[in-house]
């Protein structure tokens, strides 16, 4: 019997792991991705396996485009064809500062992981969906995790903002291309979320949220983003595609 299979990039911790656990609770078999086969990944595998689903490791750098095909082959061999791609892996800036001082290395790193990898991994998965017969009883979708910085400027993180804006457009592009195939594509834009990546600045985020930056005056949790991702992947928002889902406590709502 065919089953839903999700490949979630950057899923050994944070939002990616939260999404993996929520999708596992929905009955998806899960391919967990990170850069190294380490203790953190092993712990993540145990957490997801506790939901009584099959789990495999997909250890690769999403920015290495030459690995995309072979990794998808490996996942398919272990779990079956991927039905859901969650492009979650991302990197921040090498150092915060003036856009006038941004290095080419930091710019290229953000663009490679946050945008280029999203485009080409989605391309490889989409080609497989279009070229091979698909199970009509299953849901096929792409969920890209960009950021509120796709639309809101953070001057000290200019190259990050640029890469997330590119990722947001990539979501719209593939929504337009894959809509005729019955495949939905979404752009989830988290706001101030407590994760390992934001840990160094989370207290300042928390204060800003409580002081009125967010309509819901608190920072969000990775699990909350995971629930949103799982809702999209399980077609809880039917007859939708190309949407931006802002998981930001109302931070970007225009107001006077």
Secondary structure, DSSP 8 states (H G I E B T S, - for coil): ----EEEESS-SSHHHHHHHHHHHHTT-EEEEEESS-SHHHHHHHHHHHTTS--EEEEE--TT-GGGHHHHHHHHHHHH-S--EEEE------SS---GGG--HHHHHHHHIIIIIHHHHHHHHHHHHHHHS---TTS--EEEEE--GGGTS--GGGHHHHHHHHHHHHHHHHHHHHHHTTT-EEEEEEE-SEESTTTGGGHHHHHHHIIIIISSS-S-EEHHHHHHHHHHHHTTSSTT--S-EEEESTTTT----
